[in-house]
């Protein structure tokens, strides 16, 4: 059969390779609207390409639908497939990386495997529309048209638009009457209402708690990076995807600046020293100044150190996000990722309403959904 894939990203290319291996007679063409394929994967893991996570996936994904697919095509299955592409890998604290620690290695290996399999990748082809007919599907681009037996849409979401996921195809999905869950930036920095300019650039290892409408809903330990107008760092990124699902709620972020020091020990120190000495002894000088300028009383000073509060204002934009929160509703696809509305139309990866925290989980979903479809189309 002839299969047309929209999107030369991680899920689209992985699907094409896997499908071609099991069905070598299939003709597979991949359309990409950028000038080069696999641009987004080059930014994964800060250029080192975090390919996956060997840890548990329990409660990692926003929907059990995704968890079941990733559980079937789990870390070990994915690692074996990745290694079969001549990408040698290693584990660093449960995170899977190419031994080269270079995303370029991964991109080149995927492209070589595609070329060897006879997969045709056509760049600079932006999709305008597709039409599902009785016996075939026709895809129209700005410069051409293509006919196929089956259409696989792996177009990504809206995050990192310069790397390919600009979200323009969602207008086409709406015309085809798909239910689109609200799409917001995820795994991104956040703006806060408090002034943080004086703290810009400071990094701290902290315990961070998210409160939603005054109720604690999430806690994680990790690095926080203070920015001129807000907060960043992996733990903040993970909080952002939670906030993105209900932006209308009121959120507070509490940061324990000294997670390894008990409040009681701070109290004993304070009983023999002034507040200024306490702050200067334990904190970064800029953080010490920031808290000291609040003119706190001694009995609230320790609470501030162990729970520095910030009020969520808004998310940074899609250009700063690593993943989209939202997308095509999972109620619109069958277990094999085929559309319930249009026969022989399938969806992969980030264009669906699936997301996960930092740590390779989102790329694992891209790979797992690709391998699953290749086996169940």
C-alpha atoms as a printed R data frame, in Angstrom:
    type eleno elety resid chain resno       x      y      z
1   ATOM     1    CA   UNK     A     1   0.000  0.000  0.000
2   ATOM     2    CA   UNK     A     2   1.007  3.657 -0.274
3   ATOM     3    CA   UNK     A     3   1.330  5.504  3.028
4   ATOM     4    CA   UNK     A     4   1.758  9.261  3.328
5   ATOM     5    CA   UNK     A     5   3.177 10.672  6.565
6   ATOM     6    CA   UNK     A     6   2.758 14.329  7.449
7   ATOM     7    CA   UNK     A     7   5.648 15.467  9.630
8   ATOM     8    CA   UNK     A     8   9.301 14.396  9.503
9   ATOM     9    CA   UNK     A     9   9.771 14.520 13.264
10  ATOM    10    CA   UNK     A    10  10.614 11.773 15.733
11  ATOM    11    CA   UNK     A    11   7.271  9.928 15.581
12  ATOM    12    CA   UNK     A    12   6.801 10.245 11.822
13  ATOM    13    CA   UNK     A    13  10.287  9.025 10.914
14  ATOM    14    CA   UNK     A    14  10.267  6.253 13.542
15  ATOM    15    CA   UNK     A    15   6.917  5.007 12.228
16  ATOM    16    CA   UNK     A    16   8.174  4.998  8.643
17  ATOM    17    CA   UNK     A    17  11.290  2.985  9.526
18  ATOM    18    CA   UNK     A    18   9.424  0.459 11.669
19  ATOM    19    CA   UNK     A    19   6.639 -0.001  9.125
20  ATOM    20    CA   UNK     A    20   9.077 -0.435  6.251
21  ATOM    21    CA   UNK     A    21  10.962 -3.116  8.181
22  ATOM    22    CA   UNK     A    22   7.850 -5.202  8.739
23  ATOM    23    CA   UNK     A    23   6.176 -4.366  5.386
24  ATOM    24    CA   UNK     A    24   9.004 -3.732  2.903
25  ATOM    25    CA   UNK     A    25   6.613 -3.572 -0.068
26  ATOM    26    CA   UNK     A    26   4.784 -0.540  1.332
27  ATOM    27    CA   UNK     A    27   5.593  2.753 -0.344
28  ATOM    28    CA   UNK     A    28   6.117  5.429  2.304
29  ATOM    29    CA   UNK     A    29   6.483  9.150  1.614
30  ATOM    30    CA   UNK     A    30   7.064 11.685  4.396
31  ATOM    31    CA   UNK     A    31   6.156 15.352  3.900
32  ATOM    32    CA   UNK     A    32   7.861 18.049  5.985
33  ATOM    33    CA   UNK     A    33   7.023 21.759  5.834
34  ATOM    34    CA   UNK     A    34  10.496 22.875  6.996
35  ATOM    35    CA   UNK     A    35  13.592 22.812  4.828
36  ATOM    36    CA   UNK     A    36  15.118 19.911  6.793
37  ATOM    37    CA   UNK     A    37  13.705 16.899  8.700
38  ATOM    38    CA   UNK     A    38  14.128 16.138 12.423
39  ATOM    39    CA   UNK     A    39  15.017 19.676 13.484
40  ATOM    40    CA   UNK     A    40  13.247 19.423 16.842
41  ATOM    41    CA   UNK     A    41  15.126 16.314 17.908
42  ATOM    42    CA   UNK     A    42  18.365 18.317 17.714
43  ATOM    43    CA   UNK     A    43  17.192 20.383 20.697
44  ATOM    44    CA   UNK     A    44  16.250 17.382 22.838
45  ATOM    45    CA   UNK     A    45  18.171 17.097 26.093
46  ATOM    46    CA   UNK     A    46  19.928 20.411 25.445
47  ATOM    47    CA   UNK     A    47  21.465 18.909 22.331
48  ATOM    48    CA   UNK     A    48  22.458 15.650 24.024
49  ATOM    49    CA   UNK     A    49  19.161 13.961 23.069
50  ATOM    50    CA   UNK     A    50  17.480 12.356 26.078
51  ATOM    51    CA   UNK     A    51  15.948  9.364 24.295
52  ATOM    52    CA   UNK     A    52  14.009  7.793 27.141
53  ATOM    53    CA   UNK     A    53  13.679  6.968 30.822
54  ATOM    54    CA   UNK     A    54  14.254  3.590 32.479
55  ATOM    55    CA   UNK     A    55  12.130  4.521 35.492
56  ATOM    56    CA   UNK     A    56   8.494  3.732 36.164
57  ATOM    57    CA   UNK     A    57   5.868  5.342 33.940
58  ATOM    58    CA   UNK     A    58   3.157  5.087 36.604
59  ATOM    59    CA   UNK     A    59   1.154  8.335 36.648
60  ATOM    60    CA   UNK     A    60   3.642  9.943 34.234
61  ATOM    61    CA   UNK     A    61   1.291 10.605 31.319
62  ATOM    62    CA   UNK     A    62  -1.844 12.705 31.499
63  ATOM    63    CA   UNK     A    63  -3.986  9.822 30.213
64  ATOM    64    CA   UNK     A    64  -4.006  6.065 30.772
65  ATOM    65    CA   UNK     A    65  -4.423  5.593 27.018
66  ATOM    66    CA   UNK     A    66  -0.839  6.754 26.472
67  ATOM    67    CA   UNK     A    67   0.481  4.786 29.447
68  ATOM    68    CA   UNK     A    68  -0.853  1.512 28.031
69  ATOM    69    CA   UNK     A    69   0.867  2.060 24.685
70  ATOM    70    CA   UNK     A    70   4.172  3.105 26.286
71  ATOM    71    CA   UNK     A    71   3.942  0.135 28.655
72  ATOM    72    CA   UNK     A    72   3.592 -2.215 25.662
73  ATOM    73    CA   UNK     A    73   6.453 -0.590 23.764
74  ATOM    74    CA   UNK     A    74   8.451  0.023 26.901
75  ATOM    75    CA   UNK     A    75  11.914  1.361 27.599
76  ATOM    76    CA   UNK     A    76  13.659 -1.919 26.828
77  ATOM    77    CA   UNK     A    77  11.761 -2.404 23.554
78  ATOM    78    CA   UNK     A    78  12.517  1.142 22.471
79  ATOM    79    CA   UNK     A    79  16.176  0.925 23.442
80  ATOM    80    CA   UNK     A    80  16.563 -2.281 21.441
81  ATOM    81    CA   UNK     A    81  14.974 -0.631 18.393
82  ATOM    82    CA   UNK     A    82  17.112  2.499 18.775
83  ATOM    83    CA   UNK     A    83  20.282  0.404 19.050
84  ATOM    84    CA   UNK     A    84  19.259 -1.471 15.898
85  ATOM    85    CA   UNK     A    85  19.610  1.873 14.092
86  ATOM    86    CA   UNK     A    86  23.312  1.907 15.044
87  ATOM    87    CA   UNK     A    87  22.767  4.418 17.837
88  ATOM    88    CA   UNK     A    88  24.807  3.211 20.800
89  ATOM    89    CA   UNK     A    89  23.268  4.300 24.093
90  ATOM    90    CA   UNK     A    90  24.041  4.690 27.781
91  ATOM    91    CA   UNK     A    91  22.109  5.365 30.984
92  ATOM    92    CA   UNK     A    92  22.781  8.354 33.224
93  ATOM    93    CA   UNK     A    93  20.551  8.299 36.326
94  ATOM    94    CA   UNK     A    94  17.825  6.368 34.451
95  ATOM    95    CA   UNK     A    95  17.998  8.771 31.494
96  ATOM    96    CA   UNK     A    96  18.879  7.228 28.125
97  ATOM    97    CA   UNK     A    97  21.356  9.105 25.917
98  ATOM    98    CA   UNK     A    98  23.416  8.271 22.854
99  ATOM    99    CA   UNK     A    99  26.952  7.463 23.944
100 ATOM   100    CA   UNK     A   100  28.077 10.340 21.754
101 ATOM   101    CA   UNK     A   101  25.849 12.684 23.818
102 ATOM   102    CA   UNK     A   102  24.962 14.338 20.531
103 ATOM   103    CA   UNK     A   103  21.494 14.718 19.056
104 ATOM   104    CA   UNK     A   104  23.150 15.013 15.657
105 ATOM   105    CA   UNK     A   105  24.159 11.343 15.978
106 ATOM   106    CA   UNK     A   106  20.504 10.386 16.456
107 ATOM   107    CA   UNK     A   107  19.245 12.528 13.578
108 ATOM   108    CA   UNK     A   108  21.880 11.195 11.193
109 ATOM   109    CA   UNK     A   109  21.166  7.580 12.138
110 ATOM   110    CA   UNK     A   110  17.414  8.032 11.611
111 ATOM   111    CA   UNK     A   111  17.987  9.627  8.212
112 ATOM   112    CA   UNK     A   112  20.420  6.896  7.134
113 ATOM   113    CA   UNK     A   113  17.940  4.205  8.198
114 ATOM   114    CA   UNK     A   114  15.183  5.991  6.264
115 ATOM   115    CA   UNK     A   115  17.308  6.242  3.142
116 ATOM   116    CA   UNK     A   116  18.376  2.597  3.394
117 ATOM   117    CA   UNK     A   117  14.741  1.514  3.728
118 ATOM   118    CA   UNK     A   118  13.723  3.497  0.636
119 ATOM   119    CA   UNK     A   119  11.606  6.013  2.514
120 ATOM   120    CA   UNK     A   120  11.164  9.239  0.575
121 ATOM   121    CA   UNK     A   121  11.305 12.476  2.595
122 ATOM   122    CA   UNK     A   122  10.108 15.634  0.833
123 ATOM   123    CA   UNK     A   123  10.793 18.963  2.568
124 ATOM   124    CA   UNK     A   124   9.287 22.426  2.053
125 ATOM   125    CA   UNK     A   125   5.807 20.922  1.612
126 ATOM   126    CA   UNK     A   126   3.206 22.717  3.706
127 ATOM   127    CA   UNK     A   127  -0.189 21.028  3.985
128 ATOM   128    CA   UNK     A   128  -3.249 23.003  2.898
129 ATOM   129    CA   UNK     A   129  -5.910 20.295  3.061
130 ATOM   130    CA   UNK     A   130  -6.624 16.594  2.747
131 ATOM   131    CA   UNK     A   131  -9.692 14.861  1.341
132 ATOM   132    CA   UNK     A   132 -10.792 11.343  2.247
133 ATOM   133    CA   UNK     A   133 -12.366  9.621 -0.757
134 ATOM   134    CA   UNK     A   134 -13.883  6.129 -1.008
135 ATOM   135    CA   UNK     A   135 -10.764  4.443 -2.356
136 ATOM   136    CA   UNK     A   136  -7.958  6.874 -1.597
137 ATOM   137    CA   UNK     A   137  -6.919  9.968  0.318
138 ATOM   138    CA   UNK     A   138  -5.606 13.059 -1.414
139 ATOM   139    CA   UNK     A   139  -3.346 15.571  0.332
140 ATOM   140    CA   UNK     A   140  -2.945 19.062 -1.082
141 ATOM   141    CA   UNK     A   141   0.105 21.193 -0.356
142 ATOM   142    CA   UNK     A   142   0.861 24.740 -1.449
143 ATOM   143    CA   UNK     A   143   2.748 23.432 -4.479
144 ATOM   144    CA   UNK     A   144   1.470 19.914 -5.214
145 ATOM   145    CA   UNK     A   145  -0.884 17.071 -4.346
146 ATOM   146    CA   UNK     A   146  -0.367 13.462 -3.254
147 ATOM   147    CA   UNK     A   147  -2.596 10.387 -3.257
148 ATOM   148    CA   UNK     A   148  -2.280  7.569 -0.737
149 ATOM   149    CA   UNK     A   149  -4.095  4.585  0.722
150 ATOM   150    CA   UNK     A   150  -3.429  5.598  4.308
151 ATOM   151    CA   UNK     A   151  -2.582  8.961  5.859
152 ATOM   152    CA   UNK     A   152  -0.484  9.252  9.035
153 ATOM   153    CA   UNK     A   153  -0.432 12.661 10.693
154 ATOM   154    CA   UNK     A   154   2.605 13.208 12.914
155 ATOM   155    CA   UNK     A   155   2.668 16.990 12.705
156 ATOM   156    CA   UNK     A   156   3.488 17.757 16.347
157 ATOM   157    CA   UNK     A   157   1.786 20.389 18.474
158 ATOM   158    CA   UNK     A   158   2.614 24.078 18.854
159 ATOM   159    CA   UNK     A   159   5.770 24.021 20.979
160 ATOM   160    CA   UNK     A   160   9.077 25.270 19.544
161 ATOM   161    CA   UNK     A   161   7.479 26.592 16.319
162 ATOM   162    CA   UNK     A   162  10.857 27.439 14.751
163 ATOM   163    CA   UNK     A   163  11.708 23.726 14.939
164 ATOM   164    CA   UNK     A   164   8.587 22.660 13.063
165 ATOM   165    CA   UNK     A   165   5.625 22.510 15.445
166 ATOM   166    CA   UNK     A   166   3.802 25.714 14.595
167 ATOM   167    CA   UNK     A   167   0.281 24.326 15.097
168 ATOM   168    CA   UNK     A   168  -1.010 25.516 11.725
169 ATOM   169    CA   UNK     A   169  -2.413 22.096 10.888
170 ATOM   170    CA   UNK     A   170  -4.888 22.308 13.793
171 ATOM   171    CA   UNK     A   171  -7.007 24.647 11.654
172 ATOM   172    CA   UNK     A   172  -7.373 21.759  9.203
173 ATOM   173    CA   UNK     A   173  -8.277 19.383 12.049
174 ATOM   174    CA   UNK     A   174 -11.047 21.756 13.134
175 ATOM   175    CA   UNK     A   175 -12.430 21.851  9.594
176 ATOM   176    CA   UNK     A   176 -12.558 18.052  9.732
177 ATOM   177    CA   UNK     A   177 -14.570 18.357 12.953
178 ATOM   178    CA   UNK     A   178 -12.030 16.885 15.355
179 ATOM   179    CA   UNK     A   179 -12.364 17.738 19.022
180 ATOM   180    CA   UNK     A   180  -9.327 19.790 20.020
181 ATOM   181    CA   UNK     A   181  -8.494 20.055 23.709
182 ATOM   182    CA   UNK     A   182  -7.176 23.527 24.557
183 ATOM   183    CA   UNK     A   183  -3.529 23.771 23.523
184 ATOM   184    CA   UNK     A   184  -1.134 25.631 25.820
185 ATOM   185    CA   UNK     A   185   2.642 25.727 26.273
186 ATOM   186    CA   UNK     A   186   4.066 23.017 28.540
187 ATOM   187    CA   UNK     A   187   7.483 22.340 30.056
188 ATOM   188    CA   UNK     A   188   8.288 26.041 29.986
189 ATOM   189    CA   UNK     A   189   9.222 28.871 32.376
190 ATOM   190    CA   UNK     A   190   6.486 30.815 34.130
191 ATOM   191    CA   UNK     A   191   5.915 34.487 34.851
192 ATOM   192    CA   UNK     A   192   5.121 35.399 38.451
193 ATOM   193    CA   UNK     A   193   3.515 38.520 39.852
194 ATOM   194    CA   UNK     A   194   6.317 39.207 42.321
195 ATOM   195    CA   UNK     A   195   9.373 41.181 41.165
196 ATOM   196    CA   UNK     A   196  12.267 38.779 40.562
197 ATOM   197    CA   UNK     A   197  14.635 40.963 38.556
198 ATOM   198    CA   UNK     A   198  17.162 41.132 41.415
199 ATOM   199    CA   UNK     A   199  17.300 37.320 41.491
200 ATOM   200    CA   UNK     A   200  17.862 36.841 37.759
201 ATOM   201    CA   UNK     A   201  20.330 34.018 37.074
202 ATOM   202    CA   UNK     A   202  20.370 32.464 40.572
203 ATOM   203    CA   UNK     A   203  20.001 28.671 40.751
204 ATOM   204    CA   UNK     A   204  18.977 26.766 43.872
205 ATOM   205    CA   UNK     A   205  18.319 23.137 44.713
206 ATOM   206    CA   UNK     A   206  14.907 23.222 46.338
207 ATOM   207    CA   UNK     A   207  11.727 21.417 47.295
208 ATOM   208    CA   UNK     A   208   8.945 23.052 45.288
209 ATOM   209    CA   UNK     A   209   5.225 22.789 46.042
210 ATOM   210    CA   UNK     A   210   2.359 23.902 43.805
211 ATOM   211    CA   UNK     A   211  -0.876 25.106 45.401
212 ATOM   212    CA   UNK     A   212  -4.053 25.333 43.335
213 ATOM   213    CA   UNK     A   213  -6.792 27.456 44.904
214 ATOM   214    CA   UNK     A   214  -4.894 27.127 48.228
215 ATOM   215    CA   UNK     A   215  -4.767 23.315 48.008
216 ATOM   216    CA   UNK     A   216  -1.440 21.498 47.675
217 ATOM   217    CA   UNK     A   217  -1.515 19.442 44.472
218 ATOM   218    CA   UNK     A   218   2.122 18.759 43.536
219 ATOM   219    CA   UNK     A   219   5.564 18.560 45.151
220 ATOM   220    CA   UNK     A   220   8.925 17.882 43.538
221 ATOM   221    CA   UNK     A   221  12.591 18.382 44.344
222 ATOM   222    CA   UNK     A   222  14.848 19.943 41.744
223 ATOM   223    CA   UNK     A   223  16.711 22.984 40.534
224 ATOM   224    CA   UNK     A   224  14.953 26.331 40.299
225 ATOM   225    CA   UNK     A   225  16.361 29.045 38.066
226 ATOM   226    CA   UNK     A   226  15.241 32.582 38.863
227 ATOM   227    CA   UNK     A   227  14.618 34.764 35.811
228 ATOM   228    CA   UNK     A   228  14.070 38.484 35.393
229 ATOM   229    CA   UNK     A   229  10.300 38.074 35.351
230 ATOM   230    CA   UNK     A   230   9.708 34.630 36.796
231 ATOM   231    CA   UNK     A   231  10.912 31.097 37.411
232 ATOM   232    CA   UNK     A   232  12.492 28.342 35.347
233 ATOM   233    CA   UNK     A   233  14.279 25.010 35.803
234 ATOM   234    CA   UNK     A   234  13.101 21.421 35.333
235 ATOM   235    CA   UNK     A   235  10.861 21.366 38.402
236 ATOM   236    CA   UNK     A   236   9.164 24.580 37.226
237 ATOM   237    CA   UNK     A   237   8.798 23.090 33.741
238 ATOM   238    CA   UNK     A   238   6.963 20.112 35.248
239 ATOM   239    CA   UNK     A   239   4.706 22.449 37.209
240 ATOM   240    CA   UNK     A   240   3.917 24.416 34.041
241 ATOM   241    CA   UNK     A   241   2.270 21.424 32.329
242 ATOM   242    CA   UNK     A   242  -0.041 21.012 35.332
243 ATOM   243    CA   UNK     A   243  -0.994 24.679 35.305
244 ATOM   244    CA   UNK     A   244  -1.519 24.578 31.526
245 ATOM   245    CA   UNK     A   245  -4.494 22.236 31.914
246 ATOM   246    CA   UNK     A   246  -6.472 24.772 33.953
247 ATOM   247    CA   UNK     A   247  -5.158 28.274 33.465
248 ATOM   248    CA   UNK     A   248  -8.153 29.928 35.133
249 ATOM   249    CA   UNK     A   249  -7.309 28.595 38.600
250 ATOM   250    CA   UNK     A   250  -5.214 30.510 41.132
251 ATOM   251    CA   UNK     A   251  -1.739 29.089 41.717
252 ATOM   252    CA   UNK     A   252   0.975 29.663 44.290
253 ATOM   253    CA   UNK     A   253   4.456 28.189 44.120
254 ATOM   254    CA   UNK     A   254   6.231 27.575 47.425
255 ATOM   255    CA   UNK     A   255  10.011 27.078 47.349
256 ATOM   256    CA   UNK     A   256  11.901 25.541 50.255
257 ATOM   257    CA   UNK     A   257  15.292 27.163 49.721
258 ATOM   258    CA   UNK     A   258  17.028 24.911 52.263
259 ATOM   259    CA   UNK     A   259  15.492 21.434 51.922
260 ATOM   260    CA   UNK     A   260  18.436 19.787 53.709
261 ATOM   261    CA   UNK     A   261  18.183 22.047 56.774
262 ATOM   262    CA   UNK     A   262  15.436 21.598 59.365
263 ATOM   263    CA   UNK     A   263  13.385 24.601 60.429
264 ATOM   264    CA   UNK     A   264  14.209 23.730 64.027
265 ATOM   265    CA   UNK     A   265  17.949 24.046 63.350
266 ATOM   266    CA   UNK     A   266  17.359 27.432 61.731
267 ATOM   267    CA   UNK     A   267  15.397 28.483 64.803
268 ATOM   268    CA   UNK     A   268  18.247 27.538 67.122
269 ATOM   269    CA   UNK     A   269  20.721 29.472 64.966
270 ATOM   270    CA   UNK     A   270  18.416 32.478 64.914
271 ATOM   271    CA   UNK     A   271  18.120 32.460 68.722
272 ATOM   272    CA   UNK     A   272  21.813 33.297 68.914
273 ATOM   273    CA   UNK     A   273  22.117 35.504 65.816
274 ATOM   274    CA   UNK     A   274  20.336 38.320 64.013
275 ATOM   275    CA   UNK     A   275  18.075 37.710 60.991
276 ATOM   276    CA   UNK     A   276  20.702 39.261 58.719
277 ATOM   277    CA   UNK     A   277  23.374 36.876 59.974
278 ATOM   278    CA   UNK     A   278  21.035 33.920 59.454
279 ATOM   279    CA   UNK     A   279  20.305 34.913 55.852
280 ATOM   280    CA   UNK     A   280  23.932 35.651 55.036
281 ATOM   281    CA   UNK     A   281  25.053 32.360 56.557
282 ATOM   282    CA   UNK     A   282  22.678 30.127 54.608
283 ATOM   283    CA   UNK     A   283  21.612 31.808 51.380
284 ATOM   284    CA   UNK     A   284  22.955 33.253 48.158
285 ATOM   285    CA   UNK     A   285  23.641 36.969 48.841
286 ATOM   286    CA   UNK     A   286  20.978 38.135 46.379
287 ATOM   287    CA   UNK     A   287  18.392 35.812 47.907
288 ATOM   288    CA   UNK     A   288  19.438 37.012 51.359
289 ATOM   289    CA   UNK     A   289  18.889 40.640 50.281
290 ATOM   290    CA   UNK     A   290  15.550 39.777 48.645
291 ATOM   291    CA   UNK     A   291  14.166 38.227 51.818
292 ATOM   292    CA   UNK     A   292  15.758 40.751 54.202
293 ATOM   293    CA   UNK     A   293  14.139 43.653 52.341
294 ATOM   294    CA   UNK     A   294  10.725 42.252 53.246
295 ATOM   295    CA   UNK     A   295  11.357 43.380 56.853
296 ATOM   296    CA   UNK     A   296  10.066 40.117 58.244
297 ATOM   297    CA   UNK     A   297   9.731 39.406 61.933
298 ATOM   298    CA   UNK     A   298  11.961 36.682 63.321
299 ATOM   299    CA   UNK     A   299   9.143 34.139 63.708
300 ATOM   300    CA   UNK     A   300   8.131 34.479 60.021
301 ATOM   301    CA   UNK     A   301  11.652 34.618 58.625
302 ATOM   302    CA   UNK     A   302  12.162 30.870 58.847
303 ATOM   303    CA   UNK     A   303   8.787 30.239 57.193
304 ATOM   304    CA   UNK     A   304   9.915 32.452 54.321
305 ATOM   305    CA   UNK     A   305  13.164 30.526 53.885
306 ATOM   306    CA   UNK     A   306  11.390 27.180 54.035
307 ATOM   307    CA   UNK     A   307   8.506 28.331 51.847
308 ATOM   308    CA   UNK     A   308   9.275 31.358 49.666
309 ATOM   309    CA   UNK     A   309   5.967 32.075 47.897
310 ATOM   310    CA   UNK     A   310   5.387 33.232 44.334
311 ATOM   311    CA   UNK     A   311   2.072 33.915 42.588
312 ATOM   312    CA   UNK     A   312   1.607 32.464 39.114
313 ATOM   313    CA   UNK     A   313   0.901 35.089 36.456
314 ATOM   314    CA   UNK     A   314   1.152 33.374 33.069
315 ATOM   315    CA   UNK     A   315   3.101 30.820 31.053
316 ATOM   316    CA   UNK     A   316   5.964 31.700 28.757
317 ATOM   317    CA   UNK     A   317   5.023 31.330 25.078
318 ATOM   318    CA   UNK     A   318   5.216 28.326 22.775
319 ATOM   319    CA   UNK     A   319   8.637 29.435 21.535
320 ATOM   320    CA   UNK     A   320   9.981 28.672 25.042
321 ATOM   321    CA   UNK     A   321   8.073 25.404 25.573
322 ATOM   322    CA   UNK     A   322   9.278 21.858 25.052
323 ATOM   323    CA   UNK     A   323   5.864 20.260 24.642
324 ATOM   324    CA   UNK     A   324   2.262 21.202 23.898
325 ATOM   325    CA   UNK     A   325  -0.380 20.500 26.516
326 ATOM   326    CA   UNK     A   326  -3.610 19.612 24.718
327 ATOM   327    CA   UNK     A   327  -4.304 18.546 21.144
328 ATOM   328    CA   UNK     A   328  -6.633 16.141 19.381
329 ATOM   329    CA   UNK     A   329  -8.851 14.482 21.951
330 ATOM   330    CA   UNK     A   330  -8.000 10.825 22.545
331 ATOM   331    CA   UNK     A   331 -11.721 10.109 22.269
332 ATOM   332    CA   UNK     A   332 -11.293 10.815 18.542
333 ATOM   333    CA   UNK     A   333  -8.950  7.868 17.926
334 ATOM   334    CA   UNK     A   334  -9.281  4.105 18.178
335 ATOM   335    CA   UNK     A   335  -6.894  1.899 20.143
336 ATOM   336    CA   UNK     A   336  -4.716  1.551 17.028
337 ATOM   337    CA   UNK     A   337  -4.583  5.380 16.661
338 ATOM   338    CA   UNK     A   338  -6.918  5.421 13.648
339 ATOM   339    CA   UNK     A   339  -9.426  8.245 13.485
340 ATOM   340    CA   UNK     A   340 -12.970  7.368 14.541
341 ATOM   341    CA   UNK     A   341 -14.220  9.958 12.038
342 ATOM   342    CA   UNK     A   342 -12.208  9.202  8.905
343 ATOM   343    CA   UNK     A   343 -11.185  5.781  7.665
344 ATOM   344    CA   UNK     A   344  -7.462  5.223  7.025
345 ATOM   345    CA   UNK     A   345  -6.431  8.453  8.787
346 ATOM   346    CA   UNK     A   346  -4.108  8.016 11.798
347 ATOM   347    CA   UNK     A   347  -2.491 10.296 14.377
348 ATOM   348    CA   UNK     A   348   0.861 10.033 16.141
349 ATOM   349    CA   UNK     A   349   2.858 11.781 18.826
350 ATOM   350    CA   UNK     A   350   2.384 15.310 20.080
351 ATOM   351    CA   UNK     A   351  -0.581 16.315 17.921
352 ATOM   352    CA   UNK     A   352  -2.635 14.106 20.251
353 ATOM   353    CA   UNK     A   353  -3.610 15.226 23.748
354 ATOM   354    CA   UNK     A   354  -0.695 13.462 25.459
355 ATOM   355    CA   UNK     A   355   2.119 14.976 27.484
356 ATOM   356    CA   UNK     A   356   4.497 14.041 30.294
357 ATOM   357    CA   UNK     A   357   7.169 15.597 32.543
358 ATOM   358    CA   UNK     A   358  10.775 16.208 31.576
359 ATOM   359    CA   UNK     A   359  13.076 13.214 31.436
360 ATOM   360    CA   UNK     A   360  12.630 11.579 28.043
361 ATOM   361    CA   UNK     A   361   8.990 10.603 28.574
362 ATOM   362    CA   UNK     A   362   7.599 12.720 25.739
363 ATOM   363    CA   UNK     A   363  10.039 11.246 23.230
364 ATOM   364    CA   UNK     A   364   9.116  7.793 24.550
365 ATOM   365    CA   UNK     A   365   5.486  8.555 23.684
366 ATOM   366    CA   UNK     A   366   6.522  9.666 20.192
367 ATOM   367    CA   UNK     A   367   8.467  6.435 19.661
368 ATOM   368    CA   UNK     A   368   5.907  4.134 21.311
369 ATOM   369    CA   UNK     A   369   2.970  5.544 19.336
370 ATOM   370    CA   UNK     A   370   5.026  5.142 16.140
371 ATOM   371    CA   UNK     A   371   5.942  1.511 16.835
372 ATOM   372    CA   UNK     A   372   2.375  0.750 17.908
373 ATOM   373    CA   UNK     A   373   0.868  2.105 14.706
374 ATOM   374    CA   UNK     A   374   3.467  0.375 12.542
375 ATOM   375    CA   UNK     A   375   2.347 -2.936 14.052
376 ATOM   376    CA   UNK     A   376  -1.410 -2.275 14.108
377 ATOM   377    CA   UNK     A   377  -2.204 -0.290 10.966
